[in-house]
Amino acid sequence: MRINTLRKLFDAGMGDRVTLSHDICTRGRLQSYGGHGYSHLPRNVVPLMKDRGFAEAEIDQLLIDTPAAF
């Protein structure tokens, strides 16, 4: 659902106003305790985005370019 919303934002020309992040707020979120860990976005989310038609440049914009601009 979130990836579909991201796609709609990009299609509406607002891709440069969006960035992605996630939170590790408890140790249960760490990989060593069974959670997704810090690699969640590149390991789990990015492949889903590619499957749903996001270009590499769009993914880079979300994860690198826009956060660097902030």
mmCIF file as Biopython writes it, N, C-alpha, C and O atoms, coordinates in Angstrom:
data_model
#
loop_
_atom_site.group_PDB
_atom_site.id
_atom_site.type_symbol
_atom_site.label_atom_id
_atom_site.label_alt_id
_atom_site.label_comp_id
_atom_site.label_asym_id
_atom_site.label_entity_id
_atom_site.label_seq_id
_atom_site.pdbx_PDB_ins_code
_atom_site.Cartn_x
_atom_site.Cartn_y
_atom_site.Cartn_z
_atom_site.occupancy
_atom_site.B_iso_or_equiv
_atom_site.auth_seq_id
_atom_site.auth_asym_id
_atom_site.pdbx_PDB_model_num
ATOM 1   N N  . MET A ? 1  ? 0.813  -1.187  0.000   1.0 0.0 1  A 1 
ATOM 2   C CA . MET A ? 1  ? 0.000  0.000   0.000   1.0 0.0 1  A 1 
ATOM 3   C C  . MET A ? 1  ? 0.867  1.265   0.000   1.0 0.0 1  A 1 
ATOM 4   O O  . MET A ? 1  ? 0.583  2.217   -0.726  1.0 0.0 1  A 1 
ATOM 5   N N  . ARG A ? 2  ? 1.912  1.266   0.811   1.0 0.0 2  A 1 
ATOM 6   C CA . ARG A ? 2  ? 2.794  2.436   0.878   1.0 0.0 2  A 1 
ATOM 7   C C  . ARG A ? 2  ? 3.549  2.634   -0.427  1.0 0.0 2  A 1 
ATOM 8   O O  . ARG A ? 2  ? 3.743  3.764   -0.876  1.0 0.0 2  A 1 
ATOM 9   N N  . ILE A ? 3  ? 3.973  1.533   -1.031  1.0 0.0 3  A 1 
ATOM 10  C CA . ILE A ? 3  ? 4.701  1.632   -2.295  1.0 0.0 3  A 1 
ATOM 11  C C  . ILE A ? 3  ? 3.777  2.169   -3.382  1.0 0.0 3  A 1 
ATOM 12  O O  . ILE A ? 3  ? 4.211  2.963   -4.217  1.0 0.0 3  A 1 
ATOM 13  N N  . ASN A ? 4  ? 2.529  1.757   -3.387  1.0 0.0 4  A 1 
ATOM 14  C CA . ASN A ? 4  ? 1.566  2.283   -4.355  1.0 0.0 4  A 1 
ATOM 15  C C  . ASN A ? 4  ? 1.353  3.778   -4.151  1.0 0.0 4  A 1 
ATOM 16  O O  . ASN A ? 4  ? 1.215  4.521   -5.123  1.0 0.0 4  A 1 
ATOM 17  N N  . THR A ? 5  ? 1.326  4.222   -2.911  1.0 0.0 5  A 1 
ATOM 18  C CA . THR A ? 5  ? 1.192  5.653   -2.623  1.0 0.0 5  A 1 
ATOM 19  C C  . THR A ? 5  ? 2.419  6.409   -3.114  1.0 0.0 5  A 1 
ATOM 20  O O  . THR A ? 5  ? 2.293  7.497   -3.676  1.0 0.0 5  A 1 
ATOM 21  N N  . LEU A ? 6  ? 3.609  5.842   -2.906  1.0 0.0 6  A 1 
ATOM 22  C CA . LEU A ? 6  ? 4.833  6.465   -3.427  1.0 0.0 6  A 1 
ATOM 23  C C  . LEU A ? 6  ? 4.771  6.590   -4.950  1.0 0.0 6  A 1 
ATOM 24  O O  . LEU A ? 6  ? 5.151  7.617   -5.513  1.0 0.0 6  A 1 
ATOM 25  N N  . ARG A ? 7  ? 4.294  5.547   -5.602  1.0 0.0 7  A 1 
ATOM 26  C CA . ARG A ? 7  ? 4.182  5.575   -7.065  1.0 0.0 7  A 1 
ATOM 27  C C  . ARG A ? 7  ? 3.265  6.713   -7.502  1.0 0.0 7  A 1 
ATOM 28  O O  . ARG A ? 7  ? 3.568  7.427   -8.459  1.0 0.0 7  A 1 
ATOM 29  N N  . LYS A ? 8  ? 2.146  6.881   -6.803  1.0 0.0 8  A 1 
ATOM 30  C CA . LYS A ? 8  ? 1.205  7.956   -7.135  1.0 0.0 8  A 1 
ATOM 31  C C  . LYS A ? 8  ? 1.852  9.325   -6.933  1.0 0.0 8  A 1 
ATOM 32  O O  . LYS A ? 8  ? 1.631  10.233  -7.735  1.0 0.0 8  A 1 
ATOM 33  N N  . LEU A ? 9  ? 2.638  9.484   -5.889  1.0 0.0 9  A 1 
ATOM 34  C CA . LEU A ? 9  ? 3.324  10.756  -5.661  1.0 0.0 9  A 1 
ATOM 35  C C  . LEU A ? 9  ? 4.331  11.044  -6.774  1.0 0.0 9  A 1 
ATOM 36  O O  . LEU A ? 9  ? 4.428  12.179  -7.242  1.0 0.0 9  A 1 
ATOM 37  N N  . PHE A ? 10 ? 5.069  10.040  -7.195  1.0 0.0 10 A 1 
ATOM 38  C CA . PHE A ? 10 ? 6.015  10.226  -8.298  1.0 0.0 10 A 1 
ATOM 39  C C  . PHE A ? 10 ? 5.278  10.548  -9.592  1.0 0.0 10 A 1 
ATOM 40  O O  . PHE A ? 10 ? 5.686  11.431  -10.346 1.0 0.0 10 A 1 
ATOM 41  N N  . ASP A ? 11 ? 4.204  9.834   -9.840  1.0 0.0 11 A 1 
ATOM 42  C CA . ASP A ? 11 ? 3.424  10.074  -11.057 1.0 0.0 11 A 1 
ATOM 43  C C  . ASP A ? 11 ? 2.818  11.473  -11.075 1.0 0.0 11 A 1 
ATOM 44  O O  . ASP A ? 11 ? 2.588  12.037  -12.145 1.0 0.0 11 A 1 
ATOM 45  N N  . ALA A ? 12 ? 2.559  12.033  -9.902  1.0 0.0 12 A 1 
ATOM 46  C CA . ALA A ? 12 ? 2.008  13.384  -9.784  1.0 0.0 12 A 1 
ATOM 47  C C  . ALA A ? 12 ? 3.105  14.454  -9.797  1.0 0.0 12 A 1 
ATOM 48  O O  . ALA A ? 12 ? 2.821  15.639  -9.624  1.0 0.0 12 A 1 
ATOM 49  N N  . GLY A ? 13 ? 4.360  14.031  -10.001 1.0 0.0 13 A 1 
ATOM 50  C CA . GLY A ? 13 ? 5.459  14.989  -10.072 1.0 0.0 13 A 1 
ATOM 51  C C  . GLY A ? 13 ? 5.972  15.454  -8.726  1.0 0.0 13 A 1 
ATOM 52  O O  . GLY A ? 13 ? 6.650  16.479  -8.647  1.0 0.0 13 A 1 
ATOM 53  N N  . MET A ? 14 ? 5.667  14.728  -7.671  1.0 0.0 14 A 1 
ATOM 54  C CA . MET A ? 14 ? 6.085  15.142  -6.326  1.0 0.0 14 A 1 
ATOM 55  C C  . MET A ? 14 ? 7.174  14.250  -5.739  1.0 0.0 14 A 1 
ATOM 56  O O  . MET A ? 14 ? 7.384  14.240  -4.526  1.0 0.0 14 A 1 
ATOM 57  N N  . GLY A ? 15 ? 7.859  13.508  -6.590  1.0 0.0 15 A 1 
ATOM 58  C CA . GLY A ? 15 ? 8.889  12.596  -6.110  1.0 0.0 15 A 1 
ATOM 59  C C  . GLY A ? 15 ? 10.034 13.277  -5.389  1.0 0.0 15 A 1 
ATOM 60  O O  . GLY A ? 15 ? 10.677 12.672  -4.531  1.0 0.0 15 A 1 
ATOM 61  N N  . ASP A ? 16 ? 10.295 14.527  -5.727  1.0 0.0 16 A 1 
ATOM 62  C CA . ASP A ? 16 ? 11.387 15.257  -5.074  1.0 0.0 16 A 1 
ATOM 63  C C  . ASP A ? 16 ? 10.999 15.781  -3.693  1.0 0.0 16 A 1 
ATOM 64  O O  . ASP A ? 16 ? 11.813 16.417  -3.025  1.0 0.0 16 A 1 
ATOM 65  N N  . ARG A ? 17 ? 9.781  15.524  -3.264  1.0 0.0 17 A 1 
ATOM 66  C CA . ARG A ? 17 ? 9.313  15.980  -1.946  1.0 0.0 17 A 1 
ATOM 67  C C  . ARG A ? 17 ? 9.159  14.833  -0.957  1.0 0.0 17 A 1 
ATOM 68  O O  . ARG A ? 17 ? 8.634  15.017  0.142   1.0 0.0 17 A 1 
ATOM 69  N N  . VAL A ? 18 ? 9.617  13.657  -1.351  1.0 0.0 18 A 1 
ATOM 70  C CA . VAL A ? 18 ? 9.416  12.456  -0.542  1.0 0.0 18 A 1 
ATOM 71  C C  . VAL A ? 18 ? 10.758 11.802  -0.259  1.0 0.0 18 A 1 
ATOM 72  O O  . VAL A ? 18 ? 11.645 11.786  -1.113  1.0 0.0 18 A 1 
ATOM 73  N N  . THR A ? 19 ? 10.898 11.271  0.931   1.0 0.0 19 A 1 
ATOM 74  C CA . THR A ? 19 ? 12.059 10.468  1.277   1.0 0.0 19 A 1 
ATOM 75  C C  . THR A ? 19 ? 11.588 9.275   2.095   1.0 0.0 19 A 1 
ATOM 76  O O  . THR A ? 19 ? 10.460 9.268   2.589   1.0 0.0 19 A 1 
ATOM 77  N N  . LEU A ? 20 ? 12.426 8.285   2.239   1.0 0.0 20 A 1 
ATOM 78  C CA . LEU A ? 20 ? 12.077 7.093   3.003   1.0 0.0 20 A 1 
ATOM 79  C C  . LEU A ? 20 ? 12.986 6.956   4.209   1.0 0.0 20 A 1 
ATOM 80  O O  . LEU A ? 20 ? 14.155 7.339   4.180   1.0 0.0 20 A 1 
ATOM 81  N N  . SER A ? 21 ? 12.427 6.405   5.258   1.0 0.0 21 A 1 
ATOM 82  C CA . SER A ? 21 ? 13.216 6.100   6.447   1.0 0.0 21 A 1 
ATOM 83  C C  . SER A ? 21 ? 12.495 5.002   7.220   1.0 0.0 21 A 1 
ATOM 84  O O  . SER A ? 21 ? 11.359 4.646   6.905   1.0 0.0 21 A 1 
ATOM 85  N N  . HIS A ? 22 ? 13.157 4.484   8.213   1.0 0.0 22 A 1 
ATOM 86  C CA . HIS A ? 22 ? 12.521 3.555   9.142   1.0 0.0 22 A 1 
ATOM 87  C C  . HIS A ? 22 ? 13.192 3.721   10.488  1.0 0.0 22 A 1 
ATOM 88  O O  . HIS A ? 22 ? 14.224 4.382   10.604  1.0 0.0 22 A 1 
ATOM 89  N N  . ASP A ? 23 ? 12.608 3.125   11.490  1.0 0.0 23 A 1 
ATOM 90  C CA . ASP A ? 23 ? 13.042 3.362   12.858  1.0 0.0 23 A 1 
ATOM 91  C C  . ASP A ? 23 ? 13.456 2.051   13.521  1.0 0.0 23 A 1 
ATOM 92  O O  . ASP A ? 23 ? 12.801 1.020   13.365  1.0 0.0 23 A 1 
ATOM 93  N N  . ILE A ? 24 ? 14.525 2.115   14.241  1.0 0.0 24 A 1 
ATOM 94  C CA . ILE A ? 24 ? 14.940 1.017   15.110  1.0 0.0 24 A 1 
ATOM 95  C C  . ILE A ? 24 ? 14.849 1.574   16.529  1.0 0.0 24 A 1 
ATOM 96  O O  . ILE A ? 24 ? 15.799 2.163   17.044  1.0 0.0 24 A 1 
ATOM 97  N N  . CYS A ? 25 ? 13.695 1.376   17.143  1.0 0.0 25 A 1 
ATOM 98  C CA . CYS A ? 25 ? 13.461 2.008   18.450  1.0 0.0 25 A 1 
ATOM 99  C C  . CYS A ? 25 ? 13.559 1.031   19.617  1.0 0.0 25 A 1 
ATOM 100 O O  . CYS A ? 25 ? 13.609 1.450   20.773  1.0 0.0 25 A 1 
ATOM 101 N N  . THR A ? 26 ? 13.585 -0.244  19.329  1.0 0.0 26 A 1 
ATOM 102 C CA . THR A ? 26 ? 13.756 -1.245  20.384  1.0 0.0 26 A 1 
ATOM 103 C C  . THR A ? 26 ? 14.723 -2.304  19.889  1.0 0.0 26 A 1 
ATOM 104 O O  . THR A ? 26 ? 14.913 -2.467  18.684  1.0 0.0 26 A 1 
ATOM 105 N N  . ARG A ? 27 ? 15.328 -3.016  20.814  1.0 0.0 27 A 1 
ATOM 106 C CA . ARG A ? 27 ? 16.300 -4.024  20.373  1.0 0.0 27 A 1 
ATOM 107 C C  . ARG A ? 27 ? 15.642 -5.152  19.599  1.0 0.0 27 A 1 
ATOM 108 O O  . ARG A ? 27 ? 16.310 -5.829  18.817  1.0 0.0 27 A 1 
ATOM 109 N N  . GLY A ? 28 ? 14.345 -5.370  19.799  1.0 0.0 28 A 1 
ATOM 110 C CA . GLY A ? 28 ? 13.631 -6.395  19.049  1.0 0.0 28 A 1 
ATOM 111 C C  . GLY A ? 28 ? 13.566 -6.110  17.564  1.0 0.0 28 A 1 
ATOM 112 O O  . GLY A ? 28 ? 13.262 -7.004  16.775  1.0 0.0 28 A 1 
ATOM 113 N N  . ARG A ? 29 ? 13.848 -4.872  17.168  1.0 0.0 29 A 1 
ATOM 114 C CA . ARG A ? 29 ? 13.888 -4.509  15.747  1.0 0.0 29 A 1 
ATOM 115 C C  . ARG A ? 29 ? 15.245 -4.812  15.111  1.0 0.0 29 A 1 
ATOM 116 O O  . ARG A ? 29 ? 15.361 -4.816  13.885  1.0 0.0 29 A 1 
ATOM 117 N N  . LEU A ? 30 ? 16.261 -5.064  15.917  1.0 0.0 30 A 1 
ATOM 118 C CA . LEU A ? 30 ? 17.587 -5.395  15.398  1.0 0.0 30 A 1 
ATOM 119 C C  . LEU A ? 30 ? 17.602 -6.821  14.860  1.0 0.0 30 A 1 
ATOM 120 O O  . LEU A ? 30 ? 16.886 -7.684  15.369  1.0 0.0 30 A 1 
ATOM 121 N N  . GLN A ? 31 ? 18.408 -7.072  13.841  1.0 0.0 31 A 1 
ATOM 122 C CA . GLN A ? 31 ? 18.499 -8.415  13.253  1.0 0.0 31 A 1 
ATOM 123 C C  . GLN A ? 31 ? 18.928 -9.456  14.280  1.0 0.0 31 A 1 
ATOM 124 O O  . GLN A ? 31 ? 18.435 -10.584 14.277  1.0 0.0 31 A 1 
ATOM 125 N N  . SER A ? 32 ? 19.836 -9.074  15.144  1.0 0.0 32 A 1 
ATOM 126 C CA . SER A ? 32 ? 20.332 -10.032 16.136  1.0 0.0 32 A 1 
ATOM 127 C C  . SER A ? 32 ? 19.249 -10.464 17.124  1.0 0.0 32 A 1 
ATOM 128 O O  . SER A ? 32 ? 19.416 -11.456 17.834  1.0 0.0 32 A 1 
ATOM 129 N N  . TYR A ? 33 ? 18.144 -9.725  17.172  1.0 0.0 33 A 1 
ATOM 130 C CA . TYR A ? 33 ? 17.013 -10.082 18.030  1.0 0.0 33 A 1 
ATOM 131 C C  . TYR A ? 33 ? 15.778 -10.472 17.213  1.0 0.0 33 A 1 
ATOM 132 O O  . TYR A ? 33 ? 14.669 -10.515 17.745  1.0 0.0 33 A 1 
ATOM 133 N N  . GLY A ? 34 ? 15.969 -10.756 15.923  1.0 0.0 34 A 1 
ATOM 134 C CA . GLY A ? 34 ? 14.889 -11.251 15.095  1.0 0.0 34 A 1 
ATOM 135 C C  . GLY A ? 34 ? 14.138 -10.218 14.272  1.0 0.0 34 A 1 
ATOM 136 O O  . GLY A ? 34 ? 13.184 -10.563 13.574  1.0 0.0 34 A 1 
ATOM 137 N N  . GLY A ? 35 ? 14.548 -8.962  14.340  1.0 0.0 35 A 1 
ATOM 138 C CA . GLY A ? 35 ? 13.867 -7.914  13.585  1.0 0.0 35 A 1 
ATOM 139 C C  . GLY A ? 35 ? 14.452 -7.720  12.191  1.0 0.0 35 A 1 
ATOM 140 O O  . GLY A ? 35 ? 15.354 -8.447  11.775  1.0 0.0 35 A 1 
ATOM 141 N N  . HIS A ? 36 ? 13.927 -6.732  11.478  1.0 0.0 36 A 1 
ATOM 142 C CA . HIS A ? 36 ? 14.402 -6.428  10.125  1.0 0.0 36 A 1 
ATOM 143 C C  . HIS A ? 36 ? 15.797 -5.813  10.126  1.0 0.0 36 A 1 
ATOM 144 O O  . HIS A ? 36 ? 16.566 -6.030  9.189   1.0 0.0 36 A 1 
ATOM 145 N N  . GLY A ? 37 ? 16.129 -5.063  11.145  1.0 0.0 37 A 1 
ATOM 146 C CA . GLY A ? 37 ? 17.435 -4.431  11.229  1.0 0.0 37 A 1 
ATOM 147 C C  . GLY A ? 37 ? 17.550 -3.181  10.364  1.0 0.0 37 A 1 
ATOM 148 O O  . GLY A ? 37 ? 16.589 -2.747  9.727   1.0 0.0 37 A 1 
ATOM 149 N N  . TYR A ? 38 ? 18.751 -2.620  10.362  1.0 0.0 38 A 1 
ATOM 150 C CA . TYR A ? 38 ? 19.004 -1.382  9.625   1.0 0.0 38 A 1 
ATOM 151 C C  . TYR A ? 38 ? 18.966 -1.571  8.109   1.0 0.0 38 A 1 
ATOM 152 O O  . TYR A ? 38 ? 18.840 -0.594  7.371   1.0 0.0 38 A 1 
ATOM 153 N N  . SER A ? 39 ? 19.072 -2.790  7.645   1.0 0.0 39 A 1 
ATOM 154 C CA . SER A ? 39 ? 19.090 -3.035  6.204   1.0 0.0 39 A 1 
ATOM 155 C C  . SER A ? 39 ? 17.692 -3.250  5.621   1.0 0.0 39 A 1 
ATOM 156 O O  . SER A ? 39 ? 17.564 -3.682  4.476   1.0 0.0 39 A 1 
ATOM 157 N N  . HIS A ? 40 ? 16.660 -2.958  6.380   1.0 0.0 40 A 1 
ATOM 158 C CA . HIS A ? 40 ? 15.284 -3.211  5.940   1.0 0.0 40 A 1 
ATOM 159 C C  . HIS A ? 40 ? 14.953 -2.559  4.591   1.0 0.0 40 A 1 
ATOM 160 O O  . HIS A ? 40 ? 14.427 -3.228  3.702   1.0 0.0 40 A 1 
ATOM 161 N N  . LEU A ? 41 ? 15.246 -1.293  4.430   1.0 0.0 41 A 1 
ATOM 162 C CA . LEU A ? 41 ? 14.892 -0.614  3.182   1.0 0.0 41 A 1 
ATOM 163 C C  . LEU A ? 41 ? 15.610 -1.216  1.975   1.0 0.0 41 A 1 
ATOM 164 O O  . LEU A ? 41 ? 14.943 -1.622  1.023   1.0 0.0 41 A 1 
ATOM 165 N N  . PRO A ? 42 ? 16.931 -1.290  1.975   1.0 0.0 42 A 1 
ATOM 166 C CA . PRO A ? 42 ? 17.581 -1.841  0.774   1.0 0.0 42 A 1 
ATOM 167 C C  . PRO A ? 42 ? 17.313 -3.325  0.554   1.0 0.0 42 A 1 
ATOM 168 O O  . PRO A ? 42 ? 17.271 -3.774  -0.591  1.0 0.0 42 A 1 
ATOM 169 N N  . ARG A ? 43 ? 17.133 -4.083  1.603   1.0 0.0 43 A 1 
ATOM 170 C CA . ARG A ? 43 ? 16.958 -5.531  1.463   1.0 0.0 43 A 1 
ATOM 171 C C  . ARG A ? 43 ? 15.514 -5.923  1.158   1.0 0.0 43 A 1 
ATOM 172 O O  . ARG A ? 43 ? 15.289 -6.859  0.391   1.0 0.0 43 A 1 
ATOM 173 N N  . ASN A ? 44 ? 14.537 -5.238  1.732   1.0 0.0 44 A 1 
ATOM 174 C CA . ASN A ? 44 ? 13.146 -5.636  1.588   1.0 0.0 44 A 1 
ATOM 175 C C  . ASN A ? 44 ? 12.301 -4.696  0.736   1.0 0.0 44 A 1 
ATOM 176 O O  . ASN A ? 44 ? 11.508 -5.151  -0.089  1.0 0.0 44 A 1 
ATOM 177 N N  . VAL A ? 45 ? 12.464 -3.400  0.927   1.0 0.0 45 A 1 
ATOM 178 C CA . VAL A ? 45 ? 11.596 -2.430  0.269   1.0 0.0 45 A 1 
ATOM 179 C C  . VAL A ? 45 ? 12.044 -2.142  -1.164  1.0 0.0 45 A 1 
ATOM 180 O O  . VAL A ? 45 ? 11.211 -2.099  -2.070  1.0 0.0 45 A 1 
ATOM 181 N N  . VAL A ? 46 ? 13.328 -1.948  -1.378  1.0 0.0 46 A 1 
ATOM 182 C CA . VAL A ? 46 ? 13.821 -1.617  -2.716  1.0 0.0 46 A 1 
ATOM 183 C C  . VAL A ? 46 ? 13.463 -2.701  -3.744  1.0 0.0 46 A 1 
ATOM 184 O O  . VAL A ? 46 ? 13.022 -2.353  -4.840  1.0 0.0 46 A 1 
ATOM 185 N N  . PRO A ? 47 ? 13.630 -3.988  -3.446  1.0 0.0 47 A 1 
ATOM 186 C CA . PRO A ? 47 ? 13.205 -4.991  -4.433  1.0 0.0 47 A 1 
ATOM 187 C C  . PRO A ? 47 ? 11.704 -4.915  -4.764  1.0 0.0 47 A 1 
ATOM 188 O O  . PRO A ? 47 ? 11.316 -5.124  -5.913  1.0 0.0 47 A 1 
ATOM 189 N N  . LEU A ? 48 ? 10.875 -4.624  -3.783  1.0 0.0 48 A 1 
ATOM 190 C CA . LEU A ? 48 ? 9.445  -4.461  -4.043  1.0 0.0 48 A 1 
ATOM 191 C C  . LEU A ? 48 ? 9.184  -3.263  -4.941  1.0 0.0 48 A 1 
ATOM 192 O O  . LEU A ? 48 ? 8.326  -3.310  -5.822  1.0 0.0 48 A 1 
ATOM 193 N N  . MET A ? 49 ? 9.925  -2.196  -4.714  1.0 0.0 49 A 1 
ATOM 194 C CA . MET A ? 49 ? 9.773  -0.996  -5.543  1.0 0.0 49 A 1 
ATOM 195 C C  . MET A ? 49 ? 10.160 -1.302  -6.989  1.0 0.0 49 A 1 
ATOM 196 O O  . MET A ? 49 ? 9.473  -0.881  -7.920  1.0 0.0 49 A 1 
ATOM 197 N N  . LYS A ? 50 ? 11.245 -2.024  -7.174  1.0 0.0 50 A 1 
ATOM 198 C CA . LYS A ? 50 ? 11.675 -2.395  -8.530  1.0 0.0 50 A 1 
ATOM 199 C C  . LYS A ? 50 ? 10.621 -3.266  -9.205  1.0 0.0 50 A 1 
ATOM 200 O O  . LYS A ? 50 ? 10.332 -3.099  -10.390 1.0 0.0 50 A 1 
ATOM 201 N N  . ASP A ? 51 ? 10.049 -4.194  -8.443  1.0 0.0 51 A 1 
ATOM 202 C CA . ASP A ? 51 ? 8.988  -5.056  -8.990  1.0 0.0 51 A 1 
ATOM 203 C C  . ASP A ? 51 ? 7.770  -4.250  -9.418  1.0 0.0 51 A 1 
ATOM 204 O O  . ASP A ? 51 ? 7.030  -4.662  -10.310 1.0 0.0 51 A 1 
ATOM 205 N N  . ARG A ? 52 ? 7.566  -3.113  -8.788  1.0 0.0 52 A 1 
ATOM 206 C CA . ARG A ? 52 ? 6.396  -2.285  -9.092  1.0 0.0 52 A 1 
ATOM 207 C C  . ARG A ? 52 ? 6.728  -1.139  -10.043 1.0 0.0 52 A 1 
ATOM 208 O O  . ARG A ? 52 ? 5.952  -0.193  -10.175 1.0 0.0 52 A 1 
ATOM 209 N N  . GLY A ? 53 ? 7.877  -1.224  -10.703 1.0 0.0 53 A 1 
ATOM 210 C CA . GLY A ? 53 ? 8.180  -0.309  -11.787 1.0 0.0 53 A 1 
ATOM 211 C C  . GLY A ? 53 ? 8.968  0.937   -11.451 1.0 0.0 53 A 1 
ATOM 212 O O  . GLY A ? 53 ? 9.096  1.818   -12.302 1.0 0.0 53 A 1 
ATOM 213 N N  . PHE A ? 54 ? 9.502  1.050   -10.244 1.0 0.0 54 A 1 
ATOM 214 C CA . PHE A ? 54 ? 10.330 2.208   -9.921  1.0 0.0 54 A 1 
ATOM 215 C C  . PHE A ? 54 ? 11.669 2.086   -10.633 1.0 0.0 54 A 1 
ATOM 216 O O  . PHE A ? 54 ? 12.290 1.023   -10.637 1.0 0.0 54 A 1 
ATOM 217 N N  . ALA A ? 55 ? 12.102 3.176   -11.228 1.0 0.0 55 A 1 
ATOM 218 C CA . ALA A ? 55 ? 13.410 3.222   -11.877 1.0 0.0 55 A 1 
ATOM 219 C C  . ALA A ? 55 ? 14.494 3.396   -10.811 1.0 0.0 55 A 1 
ATOM 220 O O  . ALA A ? 55 ? 14.233 3.886   -9.713  1.0 0.0 55 A 1 
ATOM 221 N N  . GLU A ? 56 ? 15.699 2.990   -11.154 1.0 0.0 56 A 1 
ATOM 222 C CA . GLU A ? 56 ? 16.827 3.131   -10.232 1.0 0.0 56 A 1 
ATOM 223 C C  . GLU A ? 56 ? 17.017 4.594   -9.820  1.0 0.0 56 A 1 
ATOM 224 O O  . GLU A ? 56 ? 17.332 4.876   -8.664  1.0 0.0 56 A 1 
ATOM 225 N N  . ALA A ? 57 ? 16.828 5.520   -10.757 1.0 0.0 57 A 1 
ATOM 226 C CA . ALA A ? 57 ? 16.978 6.949   -10.459 1.0 0.0 57 A 1 
ATOM 227 C C  . ALA A ? 57 ? 15.930 7.416   -9.444  1.0 0.0 57 A 1 
ATOM 228 O O  . ALA A ? 57 ? 16.225 8.253   -8.591  1.0 0.0 57 A 1 
ATOM 229 N N  . GLU A ? 58 ? 14.728 6.886   -9.531  1.0 0.0 58 A 1 
ATOM 230 C CA . GLU A ? 58 ? 13.680 7.253   -8.571  1.0 0.0 58 A 1 
ATOM 231 C C  . GLU A ? 58 ? 14.007 6.725   -7.176  1.0 0.0 58 A 1 
ATOM 232 O O  . GLU A ? 58 ? 13.795 7.415   -6.179  1.0 0.0 58 A 1 
ATOM 233 N N  . ILE A ? 59 ? 14.513 5.523   -7.112  1.0 0.0 59 A 1 
ATOM 234 C CA . ILE A ? 59 ? 14.907 4.940   -5.827  1.0 0.0 59 A 1 
ATOM 235 C C  . ILE A ? 59 ? 16.058 5.729   -5.221  1.0 0.0 59 A 1 
ATOM 236 O O  . ILE A ? 59 ? 16.061 6.013   -4.023  1.0 0.0 59 A 1 
ATOM 237 N N  . ASP A ? 60 ? 17.038 6.085   -6.052  1.0 0.0 60 A 1 
ATOM 238 C CA . ASP A ? 60 ? 18.157 6.903   -5.573  1.0 0.0 60 A 1 
ATOM 239 C C  . ASP A ? 60 ? 17.670 8.252   -5.065  1.0 0.0 60 A 1 
ATOM 240 O O  . ASP A ? 60 ? 18.185 8.772   -4.075  1.0 0.0 60 A 1 
ATOM 241 N N  . GLN A ? 61 ? 16.687 8.813   -5.738  1.0 0.0 61 A 1 
ATOM 242 C CA . GLN A ? 61 ? 16.138 10.091  -5.300  1.0 0.0 61 A 1 
ATOM 243 C C  . GLN A ? 61 ? 15.538 9.963   -3.902  1.0 0.0 61 A 1 
ATOM 244 O O  . GLN A ? 61 ? 15.749 10.832  -3.055  1.0 0.0 61 A 1 
ATOM 245 N N  . LEU A ? 62 ? 14.798 8.896   -3.659  1.0 0.0 62 A 1 
ATOM 246 C CA . LEU A ? 62 ? 14.159 8.679   -2.362  1.0 0.0 62 A 1 
ATOM 247 C C  . LEU A ? 62 ? 15.159 8.412   -1.236  1.0 0.0 62 A 1 
ATOM 248 O O  . LEU A ? 62 ? 14.995 8.901   -0.119  1.0 0.0 62 A 1 
ATOM 249 N N  . LEU A ? 63 ? 16.185 7.637   -1.544  1.0 0.0 63 A 1 
ATOM 250 C CA . LEU A ? 63 ? 17.094 7.174   -0.491  1.0 0.0 63 A 1 
ATOM 251 C C  . LEU A ? 63 ? 18.390 7.968   -0.367  1.0 0.0 63 A 1 
ATOM 252 O O  . LEU A ? 63 ? 19.062 7.903   0.662   1.0 0.0 63 A 1 
ATOM 253 N N  . ILE A ? 64 ? 18.745 8.723   -1.417  1.0 0.0 64 A 1 
ATOM 254 C CA . ILE A ? 64 ? 20.042 9.422   -1.398  1.0 0.0 64 A 1 
ATOM 255 C C  . ILE A ? 64 ? 19.876 10.921  -1.627  1.0 0.0 64 A 1 
ATOM 256 O O  . ILE A ? 64 ? 20.245 11.732  -0.777  1.0 0.0 64 A 1 
ATOM 257 N N  . ASP A ? 65 ? 19.316 11.283  -2.783  1.0 0.0 65 A 1 
ATOM 258 C CA . ASP A ? 65 ? 19.303 12.689  -3.211  1.0 0.0 65 A 1 
ATOM 259 C C  . ASP A ? 65 ? 18.473 13.589  -2.314  1.0 0.0 65 A 1 
ATOM 260 O O  . ASP A ? 65 ? 18.972 14.600  -1.819  1.0 0.0 65 A 1 
ATOM 261 N N  . THR A ? 66 ? 17.207 13.235  -2.097  1.0 0.0 66 A 1 
ATOM 262 C CA . THR A ? 66 ? 16.347 14.086  -1.281  1.0 0.0 66 A 1 
ATOM 263 C C  . THR A ? 66 ? 16.814 14.141  0.175   1.0 0.0 66 A 1 
ATOM 264 O O  . THR A ? 66 ? 16.835 15.229  0.750   1.0 0.0 66 A 1 
ATOM 265 N N  . PRO A ? 67 ? 17.191 13.013  0.801   1.0 0.0 67 A 1 
ATOM 266 C CA . PRO A ? 67 ? 17.712 13.134  2.169   1.0 0.0 67 A 1 
ATOM 267 C C  . PRO A ? 67 ? 18.963 14.012  2.254   1.0 0.0 67 A 1 
ATOM 268 O O  . PRO A ? 67 ? 19.137 14.751  3.224   1.0 0.0 67 A 1 
ATOM 269 N N  . ALA A ? 68 ? 19.833 13.933  1.243   1.0 0.0 68 A 1 
ATOM 270 C CA . ALA A ? 68 ? 21.037 14.773  1.247   1.0 0.0 68 A 1 
ATOM 271 C C  . ALA A ? 68 ? 20.667 16.250  1.150   1.0 0.0 68 A 1 
ATOM 272 O O  . ALA A ? 68 ? 21.344 17.101  1.726   1.0 0.0 68 A 1 
ATOM 273 N N  . ALA A ? 69 ? 19.594 16.554  0.421   1.0 0.0 69 A 1 
ATOM 274 C CA . ALA A ? 69 ? 19.158 17.946  0.286   1.0 0.0 69 A 1 
ATOM 275 C C  . ALA A ? 69 ? 18.572 18.486  1.588   1.0 0.0 69 A 1 
ATOM 276 O O  . ALA A ? 69 ? 18.674 19.677  1.881   1.0 0.0 69 A 1 
ATOM 277 N N  . PHE A ? 70 ? 17.957 17.592  2.366   1.0 0.0 70 A 1 
ATOM 278 C CA . PHE A ? 70 ? 17.391 18.020  3.652   1.0 0.0 70 A 1 
ATOM 279 C C  . PHE A ? 70 ? 18.487 18.417  4.599   1.0 0.0 70 A 1 
ATOM 280 O O  . PHE A ? 70 ? 18.211 18.806  5.734   1.0 0.0 70 A 1 
#
